Amino acid sequence: MTQTTNGHRVTSEVGRLRTVLLHRPGAELKRLTPRNSAKLLFDAIPWVGRAQEEHDAFAQALRDRDVEVLYVSELLQDALEFEAARDEAIAQVIDDHRWGDQLRRVVEGHLRDLHPEDLAHTLVAGLAHEELKSAHGLVYRLMDELDFIIDPLPGLLFTRDSSAWVGDRVALTSFAMPARRNESALTGLIYRHHPRFAGVEPVYDPSMEHVEGGDIMLLSPGVVAVGTGERTTPAGVERLARQLFAAGLAHTVLAVPIAQERATMHLDTVCTMVDVDTVVMYPPVAYSLEAFTVTASNGDLRVSGPRLFLDAAAEAMGLDRLKVIDTGLDPVTAEREQWDDGNNTLAVAPRVCVAYERNVETNSQLEAAGIEVIRITGSELGTGRGGPRCMSCPILRDAPAA
């Protein structure tokens, strides 16, 4: 089993990164076809072998900076060694109204016979109609032979979305898209049953209003920005604010409306942090993005604004201003590199970030501003519309310098 190490705590986007949760792409990506890729939220069919090579290089780049890398599949397999975790995982999967009683019994029996490693594989990679030879009955016979009984989870690659740490508590997120909802179920299983996370208390759970991790940004200790658009609802922002205030994890939440479009699905597709006072942003939104400031007031919420996001954020963070590094140098380059996740950087320390190498102009802008850029390839990883920040869930960061 993975050994317990030195705790879990994240209070910023840029404190030195110590431990991160990744998911190495595998058989679930091999399930993608032109027939199902849109449903499973991928814009193209990735070359899986190359995607794995790119991901391995990403993980190694983090290790080279003394970051401990944890993998979802390994932690899940560890957790499934415990009977309570197996029972919970199987109960979650068979709660599927598409199946009917007969197929549900067959699937449950099949899953209970699997070794923890094989069960973990099936929960992530899915179960195809043709792979369940023992199945029978009306529902099974009426299914298309190319359908999945258990859907694969290619989006698990983007570990930022299914959980986000705020202080020493984890937010188990609530997905808006049906194709991704089982991801938070598996992540929650890990946090509840793996010995490494014994005693961890969630501050949010998937039964609550829709909130996805790519919309949660820890601007500074006590200040959390939350995007609301395609994936995170206004009700989700409100619920998260209430949860964070009640737990003493934040004093200010900024609700940030973003365009409800595929290219801007989360806040971190248009803005990420590279230093305690510096963000990289998509130019068309940098000076138009607004925010509502939410604080606790007499047991309820006080909402003010909207104001320019950069102004509201700086004030909440106690700064004179936030410095902005633009994506690209001209409108066409900016649009191209925003689509290719040029804004989606992962800070491994103040003024040091990981970025896709293909975003040449954005990376040049970062370096001109004194930011060290660790370049990684991502031609295949990016087919699901996500960059280094999307592919990583920080579990432990040092507190940022004042």
Secondary structure, DSSP 8 states (H G I E B T S, - for coil): -----S--BB--SSS-EEEEEE----HHHHT--TTTTTTTT-SS---HHHHHHHHHHHHHHHHTTT-EEEEHHHHHHHHTTSHHHHHHHHHHHH--TTT-HHHHHHHHHHHHTS-HHHHHHHHHH-EEGGG-TT--SHHHHHS-TT-EEE---GGGG-TTTTEEEEBTEEEE-B-SSGGGHHHHHHHHHHHHH-GGGTT--EEE-TTSS-B-GGGEEEEETTEEEEEESSSS-HHHHHHHHHHHHHTTS-SEEEEEE---SGGGSSGGGTEEEEETTEEEE-HHHHTT-EEEEEEEETTEEEEEEEEEHHHHHHHHHT-S--EEEESSSSHHHHHHHHHTTTT--EEEETTEEEEETT-HHHHHHHHHTT-EEEEE--TTGGGGS--TTTT-EEEEE-----
